[in-house]
């Protein structure tokens, strides 16, 4: 069930086979933390979700670098908007 729930989302973070045999494994780099697999898994406590801090990259657990907030990224076109001219009286 967990593999099917994950397959219905935009990412496939659970593999169903390993070395040609039936083996379910979560691929951390693809997991988006939607929790669907946990909700439908028939085996209790098989999948454990772990909260990561803002300083941790959720795809792999490495320390986050760069811009974590898109609104502050220099390539964000909205950050470069100009002020509107004052209305004429």
C-alpha positions in Angstrom: 0.0 0.0 0.0 2.8 2.5 0.9 4.4 2.1 -2.5 1.1 2.6 -4.3 0.3 5.8 -2.2 3.7 7.2 -3.0 3.4 6.3 -6.7 0.2 8.4 -6.9 2.0 11.5 -5.9 4.4 13.6 -8.0 7.5 11.7 -6.6 8.2 8.0 -6.4 10.2 7.8 -3.2 9.6 4.1 -2.4 11.2 1.5 -4.5 9.5 -2.0 -4.8 12.5 -4.1 -5.8 16.1 -4.5 -4.9 18.5 -6.8 -6.7 15.5 -8.3 -8.6 13.7 -9.2 -5.4 10.6 -7.7 -3.7 12.0 -5.2 -1.3 10.4 -1.8 -0.3 12.8 1.0 0.5 12.3 4.7 1.0 14.6 6.9 -1.2 15.2 9.9 1.1 16.4 12.1 -1.8 12.9 11.7 -3.4 10.7 11.9 -0.3 8.7 15.1 0.1 7.4 14.3 3.5 3.8 14.1 2.5 3.1 11.3 5.1 0.8 9.3 2.7 2.9 6.2 3.0 2.8 6.2 6.8 -1.0 6.6 6.8 -1.6 3.5 4.6 1.3 1.2 5.6 -0.1 -2.1 6.9 2.9 -2.7 9.1 2.8 -0.7 12.3 5.9 1.5 13.0 7.5 0.4 9.7 8.0 3.9 8.4 9.1 6.7 10.8 8.9 10.3 9.8 11.6 12.5 11.3 11.3 16.3 11.6 14.3 18.1 10.2 15.4 21.6 11.2 15.5 24.6 8.9 19.3 24.2 8.7 19.0 20.7 7.3 18.3 19.8 3.7 15.2 17.6 3.8 16.5 15.7 0.8 19.4 13.7 2.3 19.9 15.4 5.7 22.9 17.4 4.7 23.4 20.9 6.2 21.5 23.4 4.1 23.4 25.9 2.1 22.4 28.9 0.1 19.0 30.5 0.1 16.3 28.6 2.1 13.8 31.4 1.5 12.9 32.1 -2.2 11.7 35.6 -1.4 15.3 36.6 -0.5 17.0 34.8 -3.5 18.6 37.3 -5.9 17.1 35.6 -8.9 13.5 36.1 -7.6 12.0 38.5 -10.1 9.6 39.8 -7.4 12.5 41.1 -5.4 13.4 43.4 -8.2 10.0 45.2 -8.6 10.1 48.9 -8.7 7.9 51.2 -6.8 4.8 52.6 -8.5 4.8 56.3 -9.3 2.8 58.5 -6.9 -0.6 59.4 -8.3 -0.8 62.9 -9.8 -3.0 65.4 -8.0 
